[in-house]
Amino acid sequence: MSAPPPPPPSEKEKEGNIFSRYYAQLSHQQNMLQDYIRTTTYQNAIFSNTADFQNAAVMDVGTGSGVLAFFSVQSGARKVYGVEMSDIATQARKLVKANGLDDKIQILKGKVEEVTLPEKVDIIVSEPLGFLLVHERMLESYIAGRDRWLKPGGKM
């Protein structure tokens, strides 16, 4: 069963911010995916810890194209909740569906500080560092995800 379509954006969401508009661009997502060192480093980190992912519920904060969500499923995750505030969430949903993973990956459009998950998670994956290290303020969202949704003893 696929997720229901997202509600239309509010006026506040339409305004967005510079980061949500930037990350919604397919060209930016393509640049990140084509960064072999970046992508394979995340892949290796997840694939090197498959025991942690076995039957785990995972939250991917700032999922973007969903690549970390896909890696998490490949490593044994039972369910991945990809949280994305930009409109790239629409494309991520299409990628999930095209790969037949609707039952394993659910893309939630919104801020991690505001979304509701059906369960607490065992693991949080993310790429919380941006250009100039903290300029995008993803660390704050990553910590908010931890405080709201990570089970006691969970991993990040």
Secondary structure as GFF3:
##gff-version 3
##sequence-region A 1 156
A	DSSP	alpha_helix	11	15	.	.	.	ID=ss1
A	DSSP	alpha_helix	18	23	.	.	.	ID=ss2
A	DSSP	alpha_helix	26	33	.	.	.	ID=ss3
A	DSSP	alpha_helix	36	47	.	.	.	ID=ss4
A	DSSP	alpha_helix	50	53	.	.	.	ID=ss5
A	DSSP	beta_strand	57	61	.	.	.	ID=ss6
A	DSSP	alpha_helix	67	74	.	.	.	ID=ss7
A	DSSP	beta_strand	79	84	.	.	.	ID=ss8
A	DSSP	alpha_helix	88	98	.	.	.	ID=ss9
A	DSSP	beta_strand	105	109	.	.	.	ID=ss10
A	DSSP	beta_strand	121	126	.	.	.	ID=ss11
A	DSSP	alpha_helix	138	149	.	.	.	ID=ss12
A	DSSP	beta_strand	150	155	.	.	.	ID=ss13
###
